[in-house]
Amino acid sequence: MKSEQAIQSEIIIYLRKIFCYPRKVVSKAGTPDILACCDGKFIGIEVKKLDGKVSKLQDHNIKLIQQAGGIAFVARSVKDVKDYFEKNKL
């Protein structure tokens, strides 16, 4: 099973390929692991392993980003990100 760090790296490589501008976040608790700007849209991606759990604080921050008009979701693989982008036409 891949580590969260390995999954994050794969997602960041993918985002750069599609001309998004990602930043890995390591400071504030509950902030999504990856913050990015894609085509003028703010995106927060919380990365988890297949068996990883989203904390209440992480879930709360995802909802706050969504309520503010940003895009935020949980990804367990780079495929999850690709699928989300395709489904939501990003």
C-alpha positions in Angstrom: 0.0 0.0 0.0 1.3 3.4 -0.9 2.1 6.0 1.8 0.2 9.3 1.9 3.4 11.1 1.0 3.8 8.9 -2.2 0.2 9.6 -3.2 0.7 13.3 -2.6 3.8 13.4 -4.8 1.9 11.6 -7.6 -1.0 14.1 -7.4 1.3 17.1 -7.4 3.1 15.8 -10.5 -0.3 15.3 -12.2 -1.5 18.8 -11.3 1.7 20.3 -12.7 1.1 18.4 -16.0 -2.3 20.0 -16.4 -1.0 23.5 -15.5 -2.3 23.7 -12.0 -0.1 25.3 -9.4 0.0 23.1 -6.3 1.6 23.6 -3.0 2.0 21.0 -0.3 0.9 22.2 3.0 2.6 21.1 6.2 1.8 23.7 8.8 -1.7 24.1 10.1 -3.7 21.2 11.5 -6.8 20.3 9.4 -5.7 22.2 6.3 -5.9 20.0 3.2 -2.5 18.4 2.2 -2.4 20.0 -1.2 -3.7 23.5 -2.0 -3.7 24.5 -5.7 -5.0 27.0 -8.2 -6.4 25.6 -11.3 -7.8 27.8 -14.0 -8.5 30.5 -11.3 -10.2 28.0 -9.0 -9.0 27.4 -5.4 -8.7 23.7 -4.7 -7.9 21.8 -1.5 -7.1 18.1 -1.7 -6.9 16.0 1.5 -4.8 12.9 0.7 -5.4 9.7 2.5 -4.2 6.1 2.2 -6.9 3.6 1.2 -7.6 2.8 4.8 -7.0 6.4 6.1 -9.6 8.3 8.0 -10.5 11.9 7.6 -10.5 13.7 11.0 -13.5 15.9 12.1 -11.3 19.0 11.7 -10.2 18.0 8.2 -13.9 17.3 7.2 -14.9 20.7 8.7 -12.2 22.5 6.7 -13.2 20.8 3.5 -16.8 22.0 4.1 -15.6 25.5 4.8 -13.7 25.7 1.6 -16.7 24.4 -0.4 -19.0 26.9 1.4 -16.6 29.7 0.4 -16.9 28.7 -3.3 -13.7 26.7 -3.5 -13.3 23.1 -4.4 -12.2 20.6 -1.7 -12.3 16.8 -1.6 -10.5 13.7 -0.3 -8.3 11.7 -2.7 -6.8 8.3 -2.1 -5.0 8.2 -5.5 -4.1 10.3 -8.4 -6.9 8.5 -10.2 -9.4 10.0 -7.7 -8.2 13.4 -8.6 -8.4 12.7 -12.4 -11.9 11.3 -12.0 -13.0 14.3 -9.8 -11.7 16.7 -12.4 -13.4 14.9 -15.3 -16.7 14.6 -13.5 -16.7 18.2 -12.5 -15.2 19.5 -15.8 -12.2 21.1 -14.3 
